[in-house]
Amino acid sequence: MSAEMVAPAWMHEQVTAEQYATWTPEQCAGIEIVDGMVLVSPSASKRHNRLARLLANALDAAAGEDWNADTDFDVRLQDLPLNNRRPDVTVYRAETIDVSPTRPEHVLLVVEVVSPGSETTDRIVKADQYAKAGIQFYWRVEQAPTGAPVVYTYVLDASVGRYRDGEVFTGIVKVSAPFTVEVDLDQM
């Protein structure tokens, strides 16, 4: 076996929170850490990125001064074993903009845009992890090959540590919680 065929250490050894803290932003881009193991995510499609950006912009505009909405950064779900997820959109407390890592108590809403290859992770695994971490709202966006996407909203039932189904939207997303926002999915 040649040296090129040997997997790098990060592919088969658990990463600690302390080790991860020493990595550069470039090293952290495009990965998530689950149970201490690095998961490399393929680049998202232009449609996926546009959808995430449009949702983030609408949420940010509606959130008021206490909340920000942004794309593509880590949310530290737990330290041991290390679990960092990178939601497509995160609504977080504005006062924590310079706090790192972003923790679940800083986050109000996470949005995942489902892509080919992320179906089970976004529909089941991440929803379970975000709920157990105590993040109050979760939106899952299913992309249609043609036409507008579908947005499934969920609200945390803290008594059982799981999300309960909220409303499902096509066309216009119009909600009053976690704050009033209206998004035209037909723009996507």
Z-matrix of the N, CA and C atoms (Angstrom, degrees):
N
C 1 1.458
C 2 1.521 1 107.93
N 3 1.317 2 116.48 1 129.35
C 4 1.462 3 120.40 2 -179.44
C 5 1.519 4 110.66 3 -81.35
N 6 1.329 5 115.35 4 163.57
C 7 1.463 6 121.03 5 -179.42
C 8 1.522 7 111.25 6 -59.89
N 9 1.358 8 117.17 7 -32.90
C 10 1.463 9 120.26 8 -179.36
C 11 1.523 10 112.52 9 -66.15
N 12 1.344 11 116.93 10 -22.36
C 13 1.459 12 120.82 11 -176.26
C 14 1.524 13 112.78 12 -89.24
N 15 1.314 14 118.11 13 -9.30
C 16 1.455 15 121.40 14 -179.79
C 17 1.527 16 108.46 15 -83.33
N 18 1.305 17 116.15 16 128.01
C 19 1.465 18 120.47 17 179.85
C 20 1.521 19 110.15 18 -68.19
N 21 1.334 20 117.38 19 141.59
C 22 1.462 21 119.44 20 177.08
C 23 1.535 22 110.67 21 -62.74
N 24 1.320 23 115.94 22 156.44
C 25 1.471 24 121.70 23 -175.94
C 26 1.522 25 112.04 24 -54.51
N 27 1.353 26 118.00 25 -39.05
C 28 1.459 27 119.90 26 -175.81
C 29 1.527 28 112.43 27 -63.10
N 30 1.325 29 117.59 28 -15.04
C 31 1.464 30 119.40 29 -179.36
C 32 1.526 31 112.72 30 -84.65
N 33 1.323 32 117.82 31 -13.15
C 34 1.464 33 118.69 32 -177.75
C 35 1.526 34 113.86 33 -137.18
N 36 1.328 35 117.55 34 13.31
C 37 1.461 36 121.51 35 175.31
C 38 1.522 37 108.81 36 -127.44
N 39 1.330 38 115.78 37 142.61
C 40 1.458 39 119.26 38 177.90
C 41 1.525 40 110.74 39 -69.16
N 42 1.326 41 114.55 40 140.55
C 43 1.453 42 122.87 41 177.14
C 44 1.526 43 107.40 42 -98.02
N 45 1.315 44 116.59 43 135.30
C 46 1.460 45 120.51 44 176.56
C 47 1.525 46 109.84 45 -92.87
N 48 1.318 47 115.93 46 164.42
C 49 1.469 48 120.64 47 176.41
C 50 1.520 49 110.23 48 -61.17
N 51 1.325 50 116.63 49 -36.98
C 52 1.461 51 120.74 50 179.67
C 53 1.526 52 110.97 51 -65.57
N 54 1.328 53 117.35 52 -42.57
C 55 1.465 54 120.41 53 177.82
C 56 1.524 55 110.39 54 -65.04
N 57 1.310 56 115.94 55 -45.60
C 58 1.459 57 120.61 56 -177.87
C 59 1.524 58 110.98 57 -59.92
N 60 1.321 59 117.45 58 -35.66
C 61 1.465 60 121.91 59 -179.32
C 62 1.529 61 112.08 60 -62.89
N 63 1.332 62 117.61 61 -21.58
C 64 1.466 63 120.68 62 179.96
C 65 1.521 64 113.00 63 -88.74
N 66 1.338 65 117.68 64 -8.39
C 67 1.461 66 120.70 65 -177.70
C 68 1.518 67 110.88 66 -76.24
N 69 1.303 68 116.46 67 150.00
C 70 1.461 69 121.81 68 177.77
C 71 1.524 70 109.94 69 -78.31
N 72 1.332 71 117.49 70 161.33
C 73 1.467 72 119.60 71 175.26
C 74 1.531 73 112.17 72 -56.54
N 75 1.311 74 117.28 73 -34.47
C 76 1.464 75 120.46 74 178.59
C 77 1.528 76 110.83 75 -64.88
N 78 1.330 77 117.37 76 -38.23
C 79 1.456 78 120.66 77 179.12
C 80 1.528 79 111.57 78 -69.37
N 81 1.328 80 116.88 79 -28.63
C 82 1.468 81 121.61 80 -176.94
C 83 1.532 82 112.77 81 -88.13
N 84 1.313 83 116.82 82 -14.81
C 85 1.472 84 120.35 83 -177.88
C 86 1.519 85 110.18 84 -67.26
N 87 1.329 86 115.15 85 136.08
C 88 1.459 87 120.67 86 173.86
C 89 1.516 88 115.36 87 74.56
N 90 1.338 89 116.52 88 16.39
C 91 1.465 90 119.25 89 177.94
C 92 1.514 91 110.31 90 -130.90
N 93 1.314 92 115.10 91 159.58
C 94 1.454 93 123.23 92 168.02
C 95 1.518 94 105.88 93 -129.63
N 96 1.322 95 116.46 94 157.81
C 97 1.460 96 121.52 95 176.99
C 98 1.522 97 107.20 96 -117.15
N 99 1.328 98 116.50 97 122.99
C 100 1.460 99 121.83 98 179.92
C 101 1.517 100 107.59 99 -126.65
N 102 1.327 101 115.99 100 121.01
C 103 1.460 102 122.33 101 -176.80
C 104 1.524 103 111.00 102 52.00
N 105 1.339 104 115.98 103 37.82
C 106 1.446 105 122.10 104 177.55
C 107 1.510 106 115.13 105 82.19
N 108 1.315 107 118.29 106 -5.05
C 109 1.463 108 121.47 107 -177.12
C 110 1.528 109 110.09 108 -101.64
N 111 1.318 110 115.41 109 138.48
C 112 1.460 111 121.87 110 -179.78
C 113 1.523 112 110.09 111 -76.44
N 114 1.331 113 115.84 112 128.73
C 115 1.465 114 122.22 113 172.77
C 116 1.518 115 107.60 114 -114.66
N 117 1.296 116 116.84 115 121.48
C 118 1.453 117 121.85 116 178.95
C 119 1.517 118 108.34 117 -89.08
N 120 1.331 119 116.13 118 129.62
C 121 1.457 120 121.10 119 179.22
C 122 1.516 121 109.87 120 -102.23
N 123 1.321 122 117.33 121 134.51
C 124 1.464 123 118.36 122 176.07
C 125 1.526 124 109.63 123 -68.07
N 126 1.313 125 115.90 124 158.38
C 127 1.461 126 120.29 125 177.04
C 128 1.520 127 109.16 126 -61.20
N 129 1.327 128 115.30 127 140.09
C 130 1.466 129 120.40 128 179.20
C 131 1.522 130 109.70 129 -78.26
N 132 1.318 131 115.14 130 159.38
C 133 1.465 132 120.54 131 177.71
C 134 1.529 133 110.22 132 -72.81
N 135 1.307 134 115.87 133 163.52
C 136 1.466 135 120.23 134 176.86
C 137 1.524 136 110.23 135 -61.08
N 138 1.342 137 116.92 136 -39.55
C 139 1.469 138 120.86 137 179.35
C 140 1.531 139 110.09 138 -62.08
N 141 1.318 140 117.01 139 -44.38
C 142 1.464 141 122.61 140 178.77
C 143 1.530 142 110.13 141 -59.88
N 144 1.329 143 116.76 142 -49.02
C 145 1.465 144 120.72 143 -178.36
C 146 1.521 145 111.94 144 -65.20
N 147 1.323 146 117.15 145 -39.21
C 148 1.472 147 120.42 146 178.48
C 149 1.527 148 110.42 147 -64.45
N 150 1.302 149 116.17 148 -44.34
C 151 1.462 150 120.86 149 179.04
C 152 1.530 151 110.64 150 -60.08
N 153 1.323 152 117.21 151 -46.96
C 154 1.473 153 120.90 152 178.93
C 155 1.530 154 110.61 153 -61.42
N 156 1.325 155 117.04 154 -43.69
C 157 1.468 156 120.22 155 -178.70
C 158 1.529 157 111.40 156 -65.52
N 159 1.347 158 117.34 157 -43.76
C 160 1.469 159 119.80 158 179.43
C 161 1.529 160 111.20 159 -63.50
N 162 1.322 161 117.30 160 -40.76
C 163 1.470 162 120.13 161 176.79
C 164 1.522 163 110.73 162 -65.02
N 165 1.329 164 116.94 163 -43.73
C 166 1.469 165 120.18 164 179.49
C 167 1.527 166 110.59 165 -61.70
N 168 1.328 167 116.94 166 -43.12
C 169 1.465 168 119.82 167 179.46
C 170 1.519 169 111.46 168 -62.04
N 171 1.341 170 117.16 169 -44.81
C 172 1.468 171 120.82 170 -179.74
C 173 1.529 172 110.87 171 -65.16
N 174 1.327 173 116.42 172 -43.50
C 175 1.467 174 119.96 173 179.24
C 176 1.525 175 111.05 174 -65.28
N 177 1.326 176 116.91 175 -41.36
C 178 1.460 177 120.85 176 179.78
C 179 1.525 178 111.22 177 -62.85
N 180 1.330 179 116.54 178 -42.45
C 181 1.466 180 120.73 179 -179.77
C 182 1.523 181 111.47 180 -65.63
N 183 1.337 182 117.05 181 -33.97
C 184 1.464 183 121.22 182 -176.59
C 185 1.529 184 113.28 183 -87.90
N 186 1.316 185 117.72 184 -17.50
C 187 1.465 186 121.62 185 -169.56
C 188 1.516 187 115.00 186 -72.17
N 189 1.321 188 117.39 187 -19.31
C 190 1.459 189 119.40 188 -177.25
C 191 1.521 190 111.01 189 81.02
N 192 1.304 191 115.50 190 -177.00
C 193 1.470 192 120.14 191 -173.14
C 194 1.523 193 114.14 192 -75.10
N 195 1.326 194 118.33 193 -15.55
C 196 1.464 195 120.12 194 -177.44
C 197 1.524 196 113.89 195 -83.86
N 198 1.331 197 117.53 196 -15.42
C 199 1.462 198 121.21 197 -174.79
C 200 1.519 199 110.90 198 -131.01
N 201 1.322 200 116.10 199 147.75
C 202 1.465 201 123.54 200 171.92
C 203 1.516 202 108.31 201 -118.76
N 204 1.318 203 116.19 202 152.40
C 205 1.462 204 121.40 203 172.45
C 206 1.521 205 107.55 204 -125.24
N 207 1.324 206 116.13 205 128.05
C 208 1.457 207 121.65 206 -178.55
C 209 1.518 208 109.61 207 -141.90
N 210 1.323 209 115.11 208 169.64
C 211 1.459 210 122.09 209 178.52
C 212 1.519 211 110.36 210 -114.81
N 213 1.322 212 114.49 211 155.16
C 214 1.458 213 123.17 212 163.37
C 215 1.527 214 115.93 213 59.79
N 216 1.333 215 116.52 214 59.24
C 217 1.459 216 119.78 215 167.87
C 218 1.521 217 108.80 216 -146.50
N 219 1.331 218 114.84 217 160.43
C 220 1.466 219 121.47 218 -175.50
C 221 1.512 220 112.89 219 -71.95
N 222 1.317 221 115.04 220 142.38
C 223 1.459 222 122.62 221 166.27
C 224 1.525 223 105.37 222 -118.24
N 225 1.316 224 117.13 223 120.29
C 226 1.461 225 122.90 224 -178.82
C 227 1.518 226 108.78 225 -82.63
N 228 1.324 227 117.05 226 104.40
C 229 1.458 228 121.67 227 -178.36
C 230 1.522 229 111.76 228 -79.21
N 231 1.324 230 117.16 229 -34.75
C 232 1.469 231 120.79 230 175.31
C 233 1.513 232 108.75 231 -162.59
N 234 1.354 233 115.12 232 157.79
C 235 1.458 234 121.65 233 -177.69
C 236 1.518 235 113.60 234 -91.83
N 237 1.333 236 117.49 235 -31.89
C 238 1.460 237 120.12 236 -173.62
C 239 1.512 238 111.22 237 -137.44
N 240 1.303 239 121.09 238 113.00
C 241 1.451 240 123.28 239 -13.90
C 242 1.520 241 109.83 240 -65.76
N 243 1.319 242 115.27 241 156.60
C 244 1.461 243 121.04 242 -176.57
C 245 1.527 244 111.06 243 -61.53
N 246 1.331 245 115.86 244 127.91
C 247 1.460 246 122.79 245 174.52
C 248 1.518 247 108.52 246 -133.04
N 249 1.317 248 115.87 247 107.07
C 250 1.458 249 123.77 248 174.66
C 251 1.512 250 107.28 249 -116.05
N 252 1.292 251 116.85 250 125.58
C 253 1.460 252 121.34 251 172.49
C 254 1.519 253 108.07 252 -112.19
N 255 1.314 254 116.27 253 157.97
C 256 1.459 255 123.28 254 -179.20
C 257 1.525 256 107.41 255 -125.84
N 258 1.357 257 116.98 256 81.03
C 259 1.470 258 119.31 257 -179.38
C 260 1.526 259 110.87 258 -59.65
N 261 1.313 260 115.79 259 154.97
C 262 1.462 261 119.58 260 177.42
C 263 1.524 262 110.77 261 -67.22
N 264 1.329 263 117.40 262 -36.64
C 265 1.468 264 122.81 263 175.10
C 266 1.525 265 107.33 264 -138.59
N 267 1.319 266 115.71 265 137.12
C 268 1.469 267 121.42 266 177.22
C 269 1.522 268 108.61 267 -130.34
N 270 1.329 269 116.38 268 128.78
C 271 1.465 270 121.88 269 171.62
C 272 1.519 271 106.11 270 -102.47
N 273 1.337 272 116.14 271 120.20
C 274 1.461 273 121.69 272 -172.84
C 275 1.528 274 110.28 273 -135.63
N 276 1.330 275 115.84 274 161.67
C 277 1.467 276 121.61 275 -179.98
C 278 1.522 277 110.27 276 -59.89
N 279 1.327 278 116.78 277 127.13
C 280 1.466 279 121.46 278 -178.47
C 281 1.525 280 111.42 279 -58.21
N 282 1.325 281 116.71 280 -35.72
C 283 1.471 282 120.23 281 -178.15
C 284 1.525 283 113.12 282 -66.42
N 285 1.339 284 117.55 283 -11.93
C 286 1.467 285 120.78 284 -179.18
C 287 1.525 286 112.59 285 -102.62
N 288 1.333 287 117.44 286 17.03
C 289 1.462 288 120.35 287 -175.74
C 290 1.526 289 112.32 288 -57.35
N 291 1.321 290 118.45 289 -32.56
C 292 1.462 291 121.39 290 -179.33
C 293 1.519 292 113.00 291 -102.28
N 294 1.332 293 117.50 292 6.97
C 295 1.470 294 121.34 293 179.05
C 296 1.523 295 108.62 294 -87.40
N 297 1.323 296 115.27 295 131.25
C 298 1.457 297 120.27 296 178.36
C 299 1.520 298 108.58 297 -138.04
N 300 1.311 299 117.85 298 131.86
C 301 1.456 300 127.09 299 3.88
C 302 1.525 301 111.75 300 -81.23
N 303 1.325 302 115.27 301 158.79
C 304 1.456 303 121.21 302 172.02
C 305 1.523 304 107.01 303 -72.84
N 306 1.319 305 116.32 304 128.39
C 307 1.468 306 122.55 305 -177.34
C 308 1.528 307 109.77 306 -109.66
N 309 1.333 308 117.44 307 161.09
C 310 1.464 309 120.48 308 179.83
C 311 1.534 310 113.67 309 -54.25
N 312 1.326 311 117.74 310 -34.73
C 313 1.468 312 119.47 311 -179.59
C 314 1.528 313 112.28 312 -68.88
N 315 1.324 314 118.38 313 -12.61
C 316 1.459 315 122.47 314 175.48
C 317 1.525 316 111.63 315 -88.54
N 318 1.335 317 116.93 316 -13.51
C 319 1.466 318 122.41 317 -167.82
C 320 1.524 319 111.32 318 -106.55
N 321 1.320 320 116.05 319 135.83
C 322 1.460 321 122.74 320 177.61
C 323 1.530 322 111.40 321 -101.50
N 324 1.327 323 116.73 322 -39.91
C 325 1.463 324 122.37 323 -173.21
C 326 1.517 325 109.27 324 -146.49
N 327 1.320 326 116.12 325 137.87
C 328 1.460 327 121.15 326 168.55
C 329 1.522 328 108.46 327 -122.68
N 330 1.334 329 114.79 328 146.51
C 331 1.454 330 122.13 329 179.58
C 332 1.518 331 107.53 330 -125.41
N 333 1.313 332 116.25 331 131.52
C 334 1.464 333 122.08 332 173.22
C 335 1.522 334 108.38 333 -117.92
N 336 1.325 335 115.46 334 130.11
C 337 1.461 336 122.42 335 175.32
C 338 1.522 337 106.35 336 -98.44
N 339 1.309 338 116.59 337 116.08
C 340 1.463 339 121.81 338 -175.86
C 341 1.523 340 109.65 339 -74.11
N 342 1.322 341 114.55 340 131.58
C 343 1.462 342 122.28 341 177.45
C 344 1.520 343 108.79 342 -124.83
N 345 1.328 344 117.23 343 162.75
C 346 1.467 345 117.95 344 173.75
C 347 1.530 346 109.49 345 -56.52
N 348 1.306 347 115.82 346 128.65
C 349 1.456 348 121.11 347 -178.23
C 350 1.512 349 114.13 348 98.38
N 351 1.348 350 117.41 349 -14.71
C 352 1.471 351 119.16 350 179.24
C 353 1.525 352 112.38 351 -114.96
N 354 1.332 353 117.07 352 10.14
C 355 1.462 354 120.82 353 -173.35
C 356 1.521 355 112.76 354 -56.22
N 357 1.316 356 117.92 355 -57.27
C 358 1.465 357 121.28 356 -177.37
C 359 1.520 358 111.14 357 -65.25
N 360 1.315 359 116.20 358 -41.82
C 361 1.463 360 120.21 359 -179.72
C 362 1.522 361 110.75 360 -60.80
N 363 1.341 362 117.79 361 -48.95
C 364 1.467 363 120.98 362 -177.01
C 365 1.522 364 112.70 363 -73.52
N 366 1.321 365 117.52 364 -35.67
C 367 1.473 366 120.39 365 -176.31
C 368 1.523 367 112.39 366 -79.31
N 369 1.329 368 117.66 367 -32.80
C 370 1.466 369 120.36 368 -172.43
C 371 1.531 370 112.60 369 -120.91
N 372 1.320 371 116.69 370 -59.55
C 373 1.465 372 121.16 371 -170.84
C 374 1.526 373 112.13 372 -64.36
N 375 1.331 374 116.78 373 -54.62
C 376 1.469 375 118.92 374 -177.84
C 377 1.526 376 111.29 375 -65.20
N 378 1.319 377 117.43 376 -39.98
C 379 1.466 378 119.77 377 178.12
C 380 1.525 379 110.20 378 -57.53
N 381 1.311 380 117.23 379 -43.24
C 382 1.465 381 121.48 380 178.72
C 383 1.530 382 111.13 381 -65.07
N 384 1.320 383 117.18 382 -43.91
C 385 1.468 384 120.71 383 -179.36
C 386 1.526 385 111.63 384 -65.86
N 387 1.322 386 117.26 385 -43.54
C 388 1.464 387 120.21 386 179.65
C 389 1.529 388 111.03 387 -64.87
N 390 1.319 389 116.90 388 -39.84
C 391 1.470 390 120.27 389 178.64
C 392 1.517 391 110.55 390 -64.86
N 393 1.328 392 117.54 391 -46.90
C 394 1.469 393 120.74 392 179.51
C 395 1.523 394 112.09 393 -62.89
N 396 1.334 395 116.47 394 -28.16
C 397 1.462 396 120.85 395 177.67
C 398 1.533 397 111.92 396 -78.60
N 399 1.346 398 116.96 397 -12.63
C 400 1.462 399 120.91 398 176.57
C 401 1.518 400 115.10 399 91.88
N 402 1.320 401 118.37 400 16.14
C 403 1.469 402 120.92 401 177.59
C 404 1.527 403 108.05 402 -74.53
N 405 1.323 404 115.26 403 123.34
C 406 1.469 405 121.32 404 -166.66
C 407 1.525 406 115.19 405 -67.20
N 408 1.342 407 118.18 406 -36.79
C 409 1.457 408 120.49 407 -176.04
C 410 1.527 409 110.39 408 -128.57
N 411 1.326 410 115.49 409 142.37
C 412 1.468 411 122.55 410 177.39
C 413 1.517 412 108.21 411 -135.97
N 414 1.327 413 116.12 412 130.63
C 415 1.461 414 121.29 413 174.05
C 416 1.520 415 107.71 414 -118.71
N 417 1.316 416 115.43 415 135.75
C 418 1.465 417 121.60 416 175.19
C 419 1.514 418 107.31 417 -117.04
N 420 1.308 419 116.26 418 127.84
C 421 1.456 420 121.55 419 -177.82
C 422 1.519 421 108.71 420 -111.40
N 423 1.310 422 115.50 421 119.48
C 424 1.461 423 122.15 422 176.87
C 425 1.520 424 108.04 423 -97.11
N 426 1.322 425 115.66 424 126.17
C 427 1.456 426 120.68 425 179.31
C 428 1.521 427 110.11 426 -87.99
N 429 1.307 428 115.40 427 129.78
C 430 1.465 429 120.06 428 175.34
C 431 1.524 430 107.88 429 -90.77
N 432 1.334 431 117.27 430 142.18
C 433 1.473 432 118.62 431 177.95
C 434 1.529 433 111.62 432 -57.84
N 435 1.312 434 116.11 433 -34.77
C 436 1.460 435 121.44 434 173.81
C 437 1.518 436 107.08 435 -135.54
N 438 1.300 437 116.26 436 148.46
C 439 1.459 438 119.74 437 179.45
C 440 1.509 439 112.56 438 88.80
N 441 1.315 440 114.96 439 -177.08
C 442 1.461 441 121.93 440 -175.49
C 443 1.525 442 111.40 441 -75.50
N 444 1.320 443 116.97 442 150.26
C 445 1.462 444 120.62 443 175.57
C 446 1.526 445 111.50 444 -70.34
N 447 1.316 446 115.46 445 167.61
C 448 1.457 447 122.78 446 177.66
C 449 1.527 448 107.50 447 -114.61
N 450 1.339 449 116.71 448 131.91
C 451 1.461 450 121.60 449 -179.78
C 452 1.527 451 108.65 450 -111.25
N 453 1.334 452 114.91 451 122.61
C 454 1.465 453 122.75 452 175.28
C 455 1.515 454 107.02 453 -103.32
N 456 1.327 455 116.74 454 126.22
C 457 1.461 456 120.21 455 -179.55
C 458 1.522 457 109.52 456 -107.90
N 459 1.327 458 115.07 457 146.98
C 460 1.465 459 122.00 458 -178.33
C 461 1.525 460 108.62 459 -137.26
N 462 1.338 461 115.27 460 147.20
C 463 1.459 462 122.47 461 178.28
C 464 1.522 463 107.86 462 -124.57
N 465 1.313 464 115.91 463 135.70
C 466 1.462 465 120.67 464 -177.95
C 467 1.524 466 111.23 465 -67.84
N 468 1.304 467 116.09 466 130.60
C 469 1.460 468 122.73 467 167.76
C 470 1.521 469 105.08 468 -100.22
N 471 1.320 470 116.77 469 94.29
C 472 1.463 471 122.23 470 -173.20
C 473 1.525 472 112.54 471 -62.06
N 474 1.328 473 117.61 472 -24.95
C 475 1.460 474 120.11 473 -178.55
C 476 1.525 475 112.47 474 -66.33
N 477 1.327 476 117.07 475 -25.20
C 478 1.464 477 120.58 476 179.42
C 479 1.532 478 112.50 477 -119.93
N 480 1.342 479 117.45 478 -2.97
C 481 1.453 480 121.05 479 178.86
C 482 1.516 481 114.08 480 66.63
N 483 1.330 482 115.39 481 33.15
C 484 1.475 483 120.33 482 179.64
C 485 1.527 484 108.85 483 -139.10
N 486 1.322 485 114.17 484 159.57
C 487 1.455 486 119.26 485 175.47
C 488 1.520 487 110.23 486 -84.59
N 489 1.320 488 114.54 487 144.46
C 490 1.456 489 119.19 488 170.50
C 491 1.526 490 106.90 489 -108.26
N 492 1.317 491 114.59 490 150.67
C 493 1.459 492 120.10 491 -176.61
C 494 1.514 493 111.07 492 -62.55
N 495 1.323 494 114.83 493 137.49
C 496 1.454 495 122.40 494 172.30
C 497 1.518 496 108.12 495 -107.90
N 498 1.307 497 115.45 496 -146.69
C 499 1.455 498 120.39 497 -178.35
C 500 1.531 499 110.54 498 -84.13
N 501 1.328 500 115.09 499 159.17
C 502 1.460 501 122.80 500 176.18
C 503 1.527 502 106.55 501 -117.91
N 504 1.335 503 115.87 502 134.93
C 505 1.465 504 119.81 503 -174.71
C 506 1.523 505 112.15 504 -127.53
N 507 1.319 506 114.90 505 139.30
C 508 1.452 507 123.57 506 163.25
C 509 1.518 508 104.68 507 -129.46
N 510 1.298 509 117.62 508 155.64
C 511 1.462 510 119.21 509 -179.38
C 512 1.512 511 111.27 510 77.68
N 513 1.324 512 117.24 511 -93.36
C 514 1.465 513 122.00 512 -178.12
C 515 1.530 514 109.29 513 -113.78
N 516 1.326 515 115.71 514 126.65
C 517 1.471 516 120.93 515 170.61
C 518 1.520 517 105.30 516 -90.87
N 519 1.321 518 116.37 517 121.83
C 520 1.469 519 120.74 518 -179.84
C 521 1.521 520 107.03 519 -136.78
N 522 1.344 521 115.35 520 106.73
C 523 1.458 522 120.62 521 -178.08
C 524 1.519 523 110.32 522 -127.96
N 525 1.329 524 114.86 523 159.34
C 526 1.462 525 120.31 524 175.35
C 527 1.530 526 111.15 525 -111.45
N 528 1.330 527 116.77 526 -9.30
C 529 1.471 528 119.72 527 178.25
C 530 1.528 529 108.15 528 -133.71
N 531 1.294 530 118.11 529 135.71
C 532 1.462 531 128.57 530 14.78
C 533 1.522 532 113.42 531 -76.98
N 534 1.323 533 117.66 532 -15.34
C 535 1.459 534 124.10 533 172.01
C 536 1.523 535 105.78 534 -157.07
N 537 1.305 536 116.54 535 167.71
C 538 1.455 537 120.07 536 -177.59
C 539 1.525 538 110.11 537 -73.59
N 540 1.311 539 115.18 538 124.40
C 541 1.460 540 120.79 539 177.85
C 542 1.524 541 108.32 540 -149.59
N 543 1.323 542 114.24 541 146.77
C 544 1.457 543 121.13 542 176.07
C 545 1.528 544 107.57 543 -132.11
N 546 1.322 545 116.36 544 126.84
C 547 1.458 546 121.79 545 -179.41
C 548 1.522 547 108.36 546 -129.74
N 549 1.318 548 115.84 547 129.65
C 550 1.459 549 121.64 548 177.90
C 551 1.526 550 108.88 549 -90.16
N 552 1.339 551 116.08 550 104.49
C 553 1.461 552 121.04 551 -178.71
C 554 1.514 553 112.48 552 -68.56
N 555 1.311 554 117.41 553 -19.84
C 556 1.461 555 120.15 554 179.02
C 557 1.528 556 111.81 555 -67.60
N 558 1.344 557 117.32 556 -14.90
C 559 1.470 558 121.29 557 175.63
C 560 1.524 559 111.11 558 -73.30
N 561 1.309 560 115.45 559 -17.38
C 562 1.453 561 119.37 560 -173.55
C 563 1.489 562 108.75 561 -74.71
